[in-house]
Amino acid sequence: MTADDSAPPPRYSAPALEKGLDILELLAEEERGLSQAEIARAMGRSVSEIFRMIVVLTERGYVAQDPETDRYSLTTKLFEVANRTPLIRRLTALAGPLMRRMTAEINQSAHLAIVSDDAVLIVGQVDPPGHHVMSIRLGARIDLWRASSGRVILAFTEPERLDELFARVPLPADKTEAGLRGELSEIAARGHEITDSFTARGIVNIAAPVRDHTGQAIAALTVPHLERFDDPVSFEACAKAVIATANAISASMGGPEVPPLSGLSRG
């Protein structure tokens, strides 16, 4: 008798869920992917039994079909789901106090963003105690290429991941891949981005990366700077505060710092 033979029967059964998990576990072992017929054969089922499950898994982004070979393979969605919540929880826990202190000092709003599902996702947002602020709603999703947060994160992203995003995410009509790659290289060299807002006139984005121990950006800290009459805090002081705060969050995550501000220039 084997260990499997002696194992007690499961207390509860969810056939549809078990079928979906079987497909995911099967594809996890296949580097080249499998066709529907191969999946069915490996599971000892008919194609009709697994068809709907594969459709749902594909629609939800857990499985992708190669249009040339019709083979199915796993995406990185499972990995992203497994790591998303702990990452956000840790990021916001570490960044929250630092962001609150910074926004009180510079009297500007700030938000923390990550790249999720080919878009920028706002996972942290803090407003200053004063009035007349410019802020973005927590949980908002923003176009990847038209957000300073996204651009700063991509500037510190591994080349393979960047290639995937260029291949998959449509570019703005007024941008080319070559042009965007050049802009990202400039951001990486400076260590931050200061540029006019892509969505609102009169707002200047100040964004800096939050990096982990690998040196890759896992998030970005951004202040959409709103100029006010007789503001006691200069724009340069705000920019220095954003970069210093992002560096402090990076240090908490075990990541390296970016250079401090060495002169104002918009890119």
ZIFEN-V975543 format. One line per field, one symbol per residue. ss: DSSP state (2 for helix, 1 for strand, 0 for the rest). Layout:
BEGIN
ss->???
END
This chain:
BEGIN
ss->002222000000002222222222222200000102222222200022222222222220001110000001110022222222222222222222222222222200011111110011111111000000000000001112220222222220002222222222000000002222222222222201111100000011111111110000111111111100000000222222222222222222010000000000000
END
